[in-house]
């Protein structure tokens, strides 16, 4: 069993400071889980350094943390480097569902894009098969009469897992345009788009605000799928993703009690409702059950 000791919520004396380094997308969620854990176990504290998903594998490999939240899966190179350092792979746990969304100003009439259009807007390489770059609003049928000229783009910086995953999946691994305004967090991307009628950006689903609206994306069957909870949880929305927690746990060993308590909370109904309240999507029962068997 993943968590063989106490069930979440059973009284116990547990103390200690948990350190975690990684995804800024997950910062609010990790802190909420930490606050709930401290409410139940007052001697347990969570300290989280939100420096981007790319920082998690480095911190795990250096031994400065046992817990590495990431908004994307580890790359093969990151995993291999960890194995070379420790002789075993990191434990990978799915902790919630999320999605990458493309947002425009709330008054923009655009409602949906194809994958080729997204790539043609954000990239220079057209790796998804678009015929030509899209740089102006009048190049899109829905905004042919949208009199705001050039599309001003906003996105995430290199340290972000959102940046890397969007490049891989929305741009088919192609190159980003060099004139995209990069921001350290998704909330800053959404705020910038909400302030400019000619703007478009990509961000995490949980940062959606009334100042913008998220675009539906066409799937391979030509159906426009909106980024709502049902489509994200099922994976039908094309840019759905899992959020991960990587753990340095040697084979055959157990985590210290404080780390065990955190994982029990995350995988519990209460922990998954905290994920929903934080703007993410809970895991299905089948995913949760699968992670109780290893």
LINURBEL-V278660 format. One record per residue. N is the residue number from 1. RES is the residue in one small letter. SS is DSSP state (helix for helix, strand for strand, loop for the rest). PSI is psi in radians with two decimals (* if undefined). NEAR is the number of other C-alpha atoms within 10 Angstrom. Layout:
N/RES/SS/PSI/NEAR ; N/RES/SS/PSI/NEAR
//
This chain:
1/x/loop/2.58/8 ; 2/x/loop/-0.77/14 ; 3/x/loop/1.45/18 ; 4/x/loop/-0.14/10 ; 5/x/loop/-2.22/12 ; 6/x/loop/2.51/13 ; 7/x/loop/2.68/13 ; 8/x/loop/2.28/21 ; 9/x/loop/-0.22/14 ; 10/x/loop/2.32/7 ; 11/x/loop/2.45/10 ; 12/x/loop/2.76/11 ; 13/x/loop/1.87/10 ; 14/x/loop/2.42/15 ; 15/x/loop/2.86/15 ; 16/x/strand/2.84/15 ; 17/x/strand/2.14/12 ; 18/x/strand/2.30/18 ; 19/x/strand/2.41/16 ; 20/x/strand/2.46/25 ; 21/x/strand/2.27/27 ; 22/x/strand/-2.38/31 ; 23/x/loop/2.22/30 ; 24/x/loop/-0.48/25 ; 25/x/loop/-0.61/29 ; 26/x/loop/0.10/26 ; 27/x/helix/-0.91/18 ; 28/x/helix/-0.68/15 ; 29/x/helix/-0.82/20 ; 30/x/helix/-0.72/24 ; 31/x/helix/-0.64/15 ; 32/x/helix/-0.75/18 ; 33/x/helix/-0.71/21 ; 34/x/helix/-0.71/21 ; 35/x/helix/-0.71/16 ; 36/x/helix/-0.70/17 ; 37/x/helix/-0.75/24 ; 38/x/helix/-0.60/16 ; 39/x/helix/-0.68/12 ; 40/x/helix/-0.68/17 ; 41/x/loop/1.56/19 ; 42/x/loop/-0.36/14 ; 43/x/loop/0.08/14 ; 44/x/strand/2.27/22 ; 45/x/strand/2.49/19 ; 46/x/strand/2.20/21 ; 47/x/strand/2.09/13 ; 48/x/strand/2.23/23 ; 49/x/strand/1.88/17 ; 50/x/strand/1.46/19 ; 51/x/loop/0.26/17 ; 52/x/loop/2.64/25 ; 53/x/helix/-0.58/29 ; 54/x/helix/-0.36/24 ; 55/x/helix/-0.34/20 ; 56/x/helix/-0.92/29 ; 57/x/helix/-0.66/26 ; 58/x/helix/-0.79/18 ; 59/x/helix/-0.69/17 ; 60/x/helix/-0.76/21 ; 61/x/helix/-0.60/20 ; 62/x/helix/-0.24/12 ; 63/x/loop/0.23/13 ; 64/x/loop/-0.20/13 ; 65/x/loop/2.72/20 ; 66/x/loop/-0.28/21 ; 67/x/strand/2.22/25 ; 68/x/strand/1.63/27 ; 69/x/strand/2.38/33 ; 70/x/strand/2.46/29 ; 71/x/loop/0.18/30 ; 72/x/loop/2.82/21 ; 73/x/loop/2.69/21 ; 74/x/loop/2.53/19 ; 75/x/loop/2.87/11 ; 76/x/helix/-0.67/9 ; 77/x/helix/-0.75/9 ; 78/x/helix/-0.74/16 ; 79/x/helix/-0.78/17 ; 80/x/helix/-0.68/16 ; 81/x/helix/-0.69/16 ; 82/x/helix/-0.80/20 ; 83/x/helix/-0.70/14 ; 84/x/helix/-0.63/12 ; 85/x/helix/-0.73/13 ; 86/x/helix/-0.34/15 ; 87/x/loop/0.07/12 ; 88/x/loop/2.75/15 ; 89/x/loop/2.77/19 ; 90/x/loop/2.62/25 ; 91/x/strand/2.21/13 ; 92/x/strand/2.10/16 ; 93/x/strand/2.27/19 ; 94/x/strand/2.31/21 ; 95/x/strand/-0.27/24 ; 96/x/strand/2.97/27 ; 97/x/strand/2.63/26 ; 98/x/strand/-3.10/26 ; 99/x/strand/2.67/27 ; 100/x/strand/2.28/25 ; 101/x/strand/2.61/26 ; 102/x/strand/2.18/26 ; 103/x/strand/2.59/29 ; 104/x/strand/2.95/27 ; 105/x/strand/2.56/24 ; 106/x/loop/-0.45/18 ; 107/x/loop/-0.04/11 ; 108/x/loop/2.30/17 ; 109/x/loop/-0.18/14 ; 110/x/loop/2.38/21 ; 111/x/loop/-0.37/16 ; 112/x/strand/2.66/19 ; 113/x/strand/2.65/19 ; 114/x/loop/2.88/18 ; 115/x/helix/-0.68/21 ; 116/x/helix/-0.66/20 ; 117/x/helix/-0.74/23 ; 118/x/helix/-0.81/20 ; 119/x/helix/-0.75/30 ; 120/x/helix/-0.44/25 ; 121/x/helix/-0.78/24 ; 122/x/helix/-0.26/30 ; 123/x/strand/2.98/24 ; 124/x/loop/-0.19/17 ; 125/x/loop/-0.32/19 ; 126/x/loop/0.70/23 ; 127/x/loop/-0.32/16 ; 128/x/loop/-0.01/19 ; 129/x/loop/0.19/14 ; 130/x/loop/2.68/17 ; 131/x/loop/-0.54/10 ; 132/x/loop/2.67/14 ; 133/x/loop/2.58/18 ; 134/x/loop/1.98/20 ; 135/x/loop/-0.30/16 ; 136/x/strand/2.63/18 ; 137/x/helix/-0.57/22 ; 138/x/helix/-0.15/17 ; 139/x/helix/-0.23/14 ; 140/x/loop/2.27/15 ; 141/x/helix/-0.70/10 ; 142/x/helix/-0.39/15 ; 143/x/helix/0.46/16 ; 144/x/loop/-0.56/14 ; 145/x/loop/0.18/13 ; 146/x/loop/1.81/17 ; 147/x/loop/0.99/12 ; 148/x/loop/0.24/15 ; 149/x/loop/-2.21/14 ; 150/x/strand/2.58/14 ; 151/x/loop/2.07/18 ; 152/x/strand/2.11/21 ; 153/x/strand/2.53/22 ; 154/x/strand/2.51/26 ; 155/x/strand/-2.90/28 ; 156/x/strand/2.89/24 ; 157/x/loop/3.06/18 ; 158/x/loop/-0.49/15 ; 159/x/loop/-0.24/17 ; 160/x/loop/2.40/26 ; 161/x/helix/-0.50/24 ; 162/x/helix/-0.72/29 ; 163/x/helix/-0.90/21 ; 164/x/helix/-0.70/19 ; 165/x/helix/-0.67/19 ; 166/x/helix/-0.72/24 ; 167/x/helix/-0.74/18 ; 168/x/helix/-0.80/13 ; 169/x/helix/-0.64/16 ; 170/x/loop/-0.50/24 ; 171/x/loop/0.17/26 ; 172/x/loop/0.62/19 ; 173/x/loop/0.12/18 ; 174/x/loop/-2.99/19 ; 175/x/loop/2.38/16 ; 176/x/strand/2.63/20 ; 177/x/loop/2.55/14 ; 178/x/loop/-0.24/10 ; 179/x/loop/0.27/10 ; 180/x/loop/2.26/17 ; 181/x/strand/2.09/15 ; 182/x/strand/2.46/18 ; 183/x/strand/2.65/17 ; 184/x/loop/-0.23/17 ; 185/x/loop/2.73/20 ; 186/x/helix/-0.57/27 ; 187/x/helix/-0.62/16 ; 188/x/helix/-0.63/17 ; 189/x/helix/-0.87/25 ; 190/x/helix/-0.72/30 ; 191/x/helix/-0.73/18 ; 192/x/helix/-0.72/24 ; 193/x/helix/-0.67/25 ; 194/x/helix/-0.34/23 ; 195/x/loop/-0.15/13 ; 196/x/loop/2.11/16 ; 197/x/loop/-0.37/19 ; 198/x/loop/0.21/20 ; 199/x/strand/2.74/23 ; 200/x/strand/2.57/26 ; 201/x/strand/2.99/28 ; 202/x/strand/2.54/23 ; 203/x/strand/-3.12/26 ; 204/x/strand/2.56/26 ; 205/x/helix/-0.64/25 ; 206/x/helix/-0.07/21 ; 207/x/helix/0.15/18 ; 208/x/loop/2.34/19 ; 209/x/loop/2.93/15 ; 210/x/loop/-0.22/10 ; 211/x/loop/-0.24/17 ; 212/x/strand/2.97/25 ; 213/x/strand/2.56/22 ; 214/x/strand/2.44/26 ; 215/x/loop/2.49/18 ; 216/x/strand/2.69/22 ; 217/x/strand/2.37/24 ; 218/x/strand/2.35/18 ; 219/x/loop/-3.04/16 ; 220/x/loop/-0.31/10 ; 221/x/loop/0.07/6 ; 222/x/loop/0.33/9 ; 223/x/loop/2.26/12 ; 224/x/strand/2.06/18 ; 225/x/strand/2.09/18 ; 226/x/loop/2.67/20 ; 227/x/loop/1.27/25 ; 228/x/loop/3.01/15 ; 229/x/helix/-0.76/19 ; 230/x/helix/-0.76/12 ; 231/x/helix/-0.55/15 ; 232/x/helix/-0.75/25 ; 233/x/helix/-0.68/22 ; 234/x/helix/-0.33/12 ; 235/x/loop/0.07/17 ; 236/x/loop/-0.60/15 ; 237/x/loop/2.20/24 ; 238/x/loop/-0.48/23 ; 239/x/loop/0.56/19 ; 240/x/strand/2.70/19 ; 241/x/strand/2.79/22 ; 242/x/strand/2.69/22 ; 243/x/strand/2.48/22 ; 244/x/strand/2.69/22 ; 245/x/strand/2.05/25 ; 246/x/strand/2.39/24 ; 247/x/strand/2.34/22 ; 248/x/loop/1.74/20 ; 249/x/loop/1.90/16 ; 250/x/loop/2.53/14 ; 251/x/loop/2.38/11 ; 252/x/loop/-0.07/5 ; 253/x/loop/2.81/7 ; 254/x/loop/2.63/14 ; 255/x/loop/2.72/15 ; 256/x/loop/2.75/12 ; 257/x/helix/-0.67/17 ; 258/x/helix/-0.76/21 ; 259/x/helix/-0.67/21 ; 260/x/helix/-0.74/19 ; 261/x/helix/-0.68/23 ; 262/x/helix/-0.77/22 ; 263/x/helix/-0.66/20 ; 264/x/helix/-0.74/22 ; 265/x/helix/-0.86/21 ; 266/x/helix/-0.71/24 ; 267/x/loop/-0.01/24 ; 268/x/loop/2.91/16 ; 269/x/helix/-0.72/16 ; 270/x/helix/-0.77/16 ; 271/x/helix/-0.66/24 ; 272/x/helix/-0.52/23 ; 273/x/helix/-0.54/16 ; 274/x/helix/-0.68/21 ; 275/x/helix/-0.78/26 ; 276/x/helix/-0.76/18 ; 277/x/helix/-0.38/14 ; 278/x/loop/0.05/16 ; 279/x/loop/0.11/19 ; 280/x/loop/-3.05/26 ; 281/x/strand/2.25/26 ; 282/x/loop/2.70/23 ; 283/x/loop/2.67/23 ; 284/x/loop/2.77/13 ; 285/x/helix/-0.57/11 ; 286/x/helix/-0.68/8 ; 287/x/helix/-0.75/14 ; 288/x/helix/-0.75/20 ; 289/x/helix/-0.72/11 ; 290/x/helix/-0.58/10 ; 291/x/loop/-0.01/17 ; 292/x/loop/0.04/12 ; 293/x/loop/1.66/9 ; 294/x/loop/*/7
//
